[in-house]
Amino acid sequence: MTVEIDKGSGFCFGVTTAITKAEETLKSGHSLSCLGDIVHNGMECERLSSMGLRTIEHDDFARLHDATVLLRAHGEPPSTYETAQRNNITLIDATCPVVLALQKRIKRKYEQEKENSGERPSDIVIFGKNGHAEVLGLVGQTEGNAIVIEHLEDVRKLDFSHNIYLYSQTTKSLSEFHQIIEYCKAHIEPGATFQSFDTICRSVANRMPSICEFAKRHDLVLFVSGRKSSNGRVLYNACREQNPNTHLIEGPDEIQADWLKGIRSVGICGATSTPQWLMEQCREKISPTPTLPHREGEVKK
């Protein structure tokens, strides 16, 4: 049986940057908290916790004073920065540059529409997951006034007599976003404006075709991802469409022996929040590598 790890899977740039900043701060001996899980992967969060990273929620953050806090790649609303300034909190801002650019874009459009408010109301609409950290940060740019739609069927709830400006969470499905755009174009009322802005991260979207080809090549696919990962869910569903014998697992302990019966090739892939070391552990569980004798002078890993 052959086992292959997808070369295109693993941390995206934004997640890598956030984790690097956390590790550098912790190794320097400073106390560090992260506002929310640094990445939607429980095992990676446990690893960083063992190094001293403390995960806090927004209620904890509001009570915190004179501390250092990491803002993860997902981004935060303006209220978080206001709290930090008020409570003398030092921020290590690891917001992904793609997310940060999107936040600024939405805020600029919102402020323009407030200044130019005419007879016809305007709605800023975000295609994303309600309650997701990135989406909360995006909605915060509009003082909480943006409309969030999670699926194509939610578009029917929009008021097409309003001007509509459509954006997307950076990790959503590009194909579903295009379906939403076409629906809006077909239903916008005469005199109303509809504009869409393709704000899906290409480092994520470009993984879709390659991971689909990867899934086709194998008898069995193990998709390694935290179950809270929005990007993970999108990529897992894409793999499963190409190869029904695809299983979502969070780590090697979830691999079932029955899955491997009669299998000649296994593909291991993951989300933008999946660490390389975790996919390698899954490979080791299936096809253990013999332990080489330790030679004097070597450092055991």
N, C-alpha and C positions, 0 to 999 in steps of 0.2 A: 504494500500500500504506500502510495506517495502522499506527502503532506506539503502543501504550499501556502505560504503567507503572502497575501496581497501586498505588493510593494507600495501601492497607492493609498493604503489604509493607515490610520494612526492620526496623531495630533495635527490639527491645522496650525497655521502660524500664530493665530491669536491665543490659542490654548498653550502652545509651547512657550510663548512670551510670558504669559501669566505664571506658569509653573516655574520658569527660570527665575523670575523676579522673586517669587516666594522662597525658592531654595537659596538664592543669594542672600536674602535678608536673614533667613533662619541660620545659615552657616556663619553669618557675621556675629551671631549671638544675640540679636535683637528679638524681642517678643513681637509676635505678629498674629493678627486675626484676619480672617477672610470673611467678607460679607456675603454669606451664602456659600454653597459648595463651589470650590474653585473650578471643578469640572464635573459633569454629570457621569461620573464613574466612581462607584463606591470604593473599589480597591485602590485606585490612585489617591482618593481622599484619605483613606486609611494610612497609606504610605507617608503622605505629607503630615498627617496628624502625628505619626510616630516621630517625625522630625521636630514637632513642636507647634505646627500650625493649628490655630484654634478657629473653628468655624462658628460664626455668630449670625443671628438673624437680625432683621431690621429693628425689632423691639429692643434687643440687646444694644444695638448700635446707638439708638436714641438715648440710652442711659450711660453710654461710654464717655469718658473724658480723658484727655492727655494720653492717648494711645496711638498706635500705628495700625492702620487697617488697609488691607489690599482690596481693591475693586477688581473683580474678575473680568474676563473678556466680554461677558454679556452686556456690560454697561449698566449705568444707573441713571435715575431721573434727577433733575436739578435739586430736588429736596434733599437728596443724600449729601450733596456738596454743601448745601446750606447748613445742615446739621453738623457736618465736620468742622466748618468754620466756627460755628457757635460753641462747639464743645472742645475746641483745640485738638482735633484729631488730625494726625498726619496721614494723608492718603498716598498710597502707592497705586497709581491709576494704571491698570493693565487692560483697560477697555480696548477691544480689538479695533484697529484703525478703520476697518470696513463699517463696523457698528457705529463708531464715533462719527464718521462722515454721514451716515444715515440719520443719526440723531440731529445733526446740524441742519441737514436738508429739510427734515420734517419741521423743526423749530422755525426755520426761515419761512417756509410756506405758511405755517400757522400764523405767524406774526403779520405776514403780507395780507392774508385773508381777513385778519382782525382790522387792519388799517383800511382795507378797501371794501369793507362790508357794504354791499349794495342791497337791492331788493331781493335777490335770490340767495338763500343760505348756501354755505359751503361746508362739505364734510371731508375730513381727512380720514381715510379708511386704511387700516393696516391688516394685511393678510398674515395671520400669525396665531399662535397658541395663547389663549387667555391665561393670564397668570404666569406665563413664562418670563424669566428674568429679563431677557432682552426686550420683550414686548412691553413690560412695565416701564422700562427705561424710555422706550419710544413714545408711549402714551403720555409719559411725564413731560415730554417736550411740548405737549398741547394743553397743558394744565388739566389733563384728564379727560379732554373732550374728544379724542380720536375714537373712531368706531373700529372694533376688532372683529374680523370674520375669520373663522377657523377652517371652513370648508366651502366648496363651491355652492352647496345648497343654501348657505347663510347669505349669499349675495341677494337673494330674493327679498330680504328684509330691508334693503337699502331704499331710500327715497330718491328715485331717479329724476325728480323734479329739482333736486339740489345739484349744485356743482360738486363733482366728486373727484378727489385726488387720491389715487391708490398707490400704496407702498407695500412692501413685503418684509417680513422678518427675514434675516439674511440666510437662514438655513432651511427655508421652505422649498417645496417641490416646484421646480420651474415649469413643468407641464401643467400642473393645476393652476398656477398663477396665470399662465396664458389662457386657460379656459375661463378664469374669472374676468380677465380683460375682455375677452370676446363677448361674454354675457353682458358686461357693462356697456360696451359699445352698441350692442343690439337693443338695449333697453333705456339708454339715456334719453330724456325727453327733449324735444326741440327747444333751443334757447339755453339749455343747460350745458355746462362744460364738463367733459370727462378727460382726465389725463392720468396716465399710469407711468410709474417710474420703476424700472427693473433694478431692484436693490438686493437681489439674491447674490450671495457671495459666489464668485466663479470657482474659487478653490474648493468649494463644496459641490456646486452644481456640476463641475467638470468630472467629479468622481463618479457620477451616475453612470455614464456610458461604459467607463472602464471596469467598474465593479460588476456591471451586468454581464460583460464579456467574461470576466473572471468566474462568475457564478456558473455560467454555461459550461465551463471547462471541466467541472468536477462532479463526481457522483454525489458528494455530500458537501454542504457548505455550513461552516460554523461562523455565525455572525456574532462577534464579541462586542457587547455594548452595555452600558448602564441603561436600565429600562426607563429612566427619566430623560434620556437624551432625545430631543426632538429630531435632530439630524440623524441619529441612530435609527429611529423608527422609519424615517423616509428611506434611508439606504437599505435597511433590512427588508422592507416591503418590496423594493425594487429587485433585490436579490431573489426573493421568494417567487416573484412573478416569473423570473427566468429559470429558476430551479426550485420546484416545490419541496425538494428535500433539503431545505434550509432551516436551521435552528438558531434562535436567538438565545445567547447565553451571556452571563455576566462574568464567568470565569471557568477555569478548568474543572472545578468540582461539579458543575452542572452537566458535563458531558456524560451521556449514557452509553454503556457498552453495546446495547442493542442497535444503536444508530450505525455502528461500524461493521455490522455483519454483512459480508458480501461486498463491501465497499473497496474499490481499487484506488480511488483518489479523493483526497479531502482538501478543500480550500478553506483557509481561515482568513477572515477579513473583519473590518470594524468601522466604527464611526470616527468622526473628527475628535471625539473625546476619549478614544480608546488608546491606551499606552502600548507601545511596541512590546514592552516586557510582558504584558499580559497575554498578548497573542502568542508570544514565544512560550509562555507557560502552558498554553493550551496545546501547542504542538508537542511539547515535551510529555504531556499527559497521554497523548495518542501514540507517539513514537519516541520513547525515551532514548536519550543519547547516553551511551556508556560513559561512566565517570572515569576520566583519565587520572592516572596516579599523580599525586602532588609532588612536584620536584622542588628540591631545596632552593630557596631564594625567591620562589614565586609567592604571590599574595593570593590567598584563597578568596574567591568571590562568593 
